[in-house]
Amino acid sequence: MKKGKLYLIPSPLSDSNVNDYIPTSVRNIVNSLKYFVVEDLRTARRYISKLKIDTPIDELNFSLFNEHTDIKAIFSLLNPVFQGQDLGLLSDAGMPCIADPGEELVRIAHSSGVTVIPLVGPSSIFLALASSGLSGEKFSFEGYLPAKTSDLIKTVRKLEHQSRQENQSKIFIETPYRSAKIFDTILNICSPDTFVCLACNVTSSDEFIQTRQIREWKKNIPDINKKPCIFILQA
């Protein structure tokens, strides 16, 4: 039997109008699918409902894949594909597998001879980088930084040093409730000359994207408590 395809479906980054950030081509693909692997069931159903596809939402099939999924159960999530059905993978916001669950599923798909097709959509990481004015030629994405304060300080210092040595921008993200702590740490331990881009609530109505040197940030520190942020550092 011919295998189905695995589509990587982008999701909106905020509650802004779906039509503003999700292309018609993505809507058409979603309209053709009956099987989905999703990070959160409620979020996925709400998003797909906003796309106003032809199939009633209750007739679609959803499987969960998040940080709690047993690694041994991942292969079975591809069962629809092995039965000839196309499958959509989507996370809560942005592109699947980019600082979100999914890479294990995609890797298994590749090793099983399944065609993987990424669809065009928003990524807060790349939107932030493009609008930062910092290096888009040499950069590294560091994901989430350590939660423990001593480890966080050590990591930020290391990233600043690497950035200076390699002329490279360093991108990292944080959960909303820790954004303020991360920013405070950066301001307190980095050189006054180091540039930091702060990109909050990307694509939302209160989007804030600004790049300044540490010395300038200290004069006017924005309130980013409980806001989803992308940080880009370049020494």
N, C-alpha and C positions, 0 to 999 in steps of 0.2 A: 504493500500500500504506500502511495506517495505521502510523504510527511507534510504537515502544515508548516506555516511560517511563524516565527516569533517576532511580534512588532513591539518596539519600545516606544510607548506613548507618552508624550510630554503632558504635564498638567500645569494649570495656572499657578503663579507664585503667590497670588493674593486673591481677594474677593472682587477684583476688577472684572470688567466685562469679558467673558470667555472669547467673544468674537474678536476682541482687540489683540489677543495673543496666541490663539490657537487657529492655525490655517485651516481652510476648507478641506485641504487634502487629508489632514488628520481626522477631521470629522467624518469624511467619507470612509476612511479605513475603519474607524470605530463603529460606524454604521454597519459594516460588513461582518463584525465579529460577534460571536456568541459566548466566547470563553475569555476570562480575564484572570490574571494573577495580580493582586493588589496589596498595597501596604496597609491600608485601613478601609474596611468595608463601607462605613458610612460616608467617608470622604469620596471614595470612588463612585458610589451610587449617586451622590449629589452632583459630582462633576459630569458624569455621563448623562444624567437627567438634563443638565443645562445645555448639553450638545443637541438635545431634541432629536435623537435618532429614531428610526422607525420602529425598532423592536421595543416592546414594553420592558421596563427595567426588571420586572419580576420574572421575565423569561430568559434573562441572562444568567450565566454561571460564573460565580466568583470564588476564587481560592485565595486564602491569605498567605502572604509571605513577608515577614518582618523580622526584627531582631530576635523574636522569640521562637521562630520556626526551627524545628529540629533539622539539622543538616541532613539526616538520613531521609527526610520526607521530601526534599527538594526535587529529586528525580521524578517523583510521581506527579508533580505539578505540571509536567510536560506531557502527561497522558493524552490530552486532547490533540496535541501536535502529532504524536505517534499514531493517532487514529485518523489523521488526515485533516484535522480542523486547525484553522489559524488561531493564534493565541495572542492576547495583548497583555503586556506588562506595564503597570503604571504605579508610581509612587505618589505620595501626598502632594508634592509640589515640585515643579521643574522636571528635569530629565531623570528617568530611572537609572540606577547604578552610579550616578554622580553624587557622592556623599549621601547615598540612599541605598537601601537593600536592592539586590538584584544580580550582582555580578556572578554569584555562584550559579544561579539559574542560567544566565547567558553562557557561562563557561561550559556547563553541561550540555546546553543546546549545541554549541560548536562541536564538542567532542562526539555528539550523537548525529552529526551531519545535518542539523537543522539550520535553515537559513534565518539569520537574524537581521532585521531591518529597523534601523533607527529612524524615527520620524522627527520632523523639524518642530522646534518649540522653544520656550524660554528656559534659560539657565541663569540663575541669579549670580553664579560664580563668574561666568563669562561676561554678563552684562555689567557687573561691577568692575571687572578688569578693563573692559573696553572704555569705560567712562572714568577711569581713575587717573589717567595721565601717567601711570607708572608702566614699567616694562611689560609689554605684551609679546615680546620676542623671547625673553628668558624669564620664565616664571615657574614656580612649583606650587602645587596645591597640597597643603599640609593637613587638611581635614580638621578634626576637632583637637584642640590642645588639651593637655592633662588637667584634671580637675583639682588635684592636690596643689596647694599654693607653691610649695617649694619646687615641685616638678614644673609647674607653669612658668615660674620665674626663670628656671634653668633653660626651658625650651625657648622662651621668647628671646633670651640673650643669644642662644645658639642660632636662631633664625635671623636675628639682626646681623650677627657676625657673618653668617653664610651669605646673606644678601649683599653685604659690603664687599666680601671677597670675590663673589661671583657676578656682581652687578645684576642681580636677579630679584624680581619681586616675589614675595612670599604671601600666599593666599591662605587664609584659614577662616573657619566659621565657628559659631557657637550657638548653643541653645539660648532662646530669648532670656531666660532667667539668669544667665551667667554673662550676658553681653557686657554689662556695666563693669563687672569684676575684671574681665579680660582687658577692656579699654583702660581701666585704671592702672592695671599692671603695666601695660605698654607705656603709658604716660610717665610712670614712676621710674622705670628702669632703662628705657631706651634713650639714645642720644638726642639732644635737642634738634639736631639737624636731620634726623630720620623722618622720612615721609610716611604718613599713614593715611590710607583711604578708608573711610567709614561709609559703608553702603547699607542703609537700613530700609526695610519694607520695600524692596525693589519691585517696581511696577504698580505699587498701590497708590492711592490718592495722596498719602502722606510720605511718599518716597523721599529719602534724604541721601544724597551721594556727595561727599566732599572730601578732597585731598588737601592736607596741610602738613607742615612740619610739626614735630612734637611741641616745639616752643609756642607755636601759634595755637595749637589745640588747647594748651594749658590756660590760655587767656579766656577761652570761652568753651567750656566742656558741655556738650549737648546731653540731654537726658535720653539715654538709650535703654533704660531699664525695661526688661520684658519685651524688647523688640528684636525680631530676627535680623541679624547683621552678618555682613561679609566684611572681613578685615583684610587689607592688603598693605604690607609693610615693605618699604624699600629704603635701605640705608645708603 
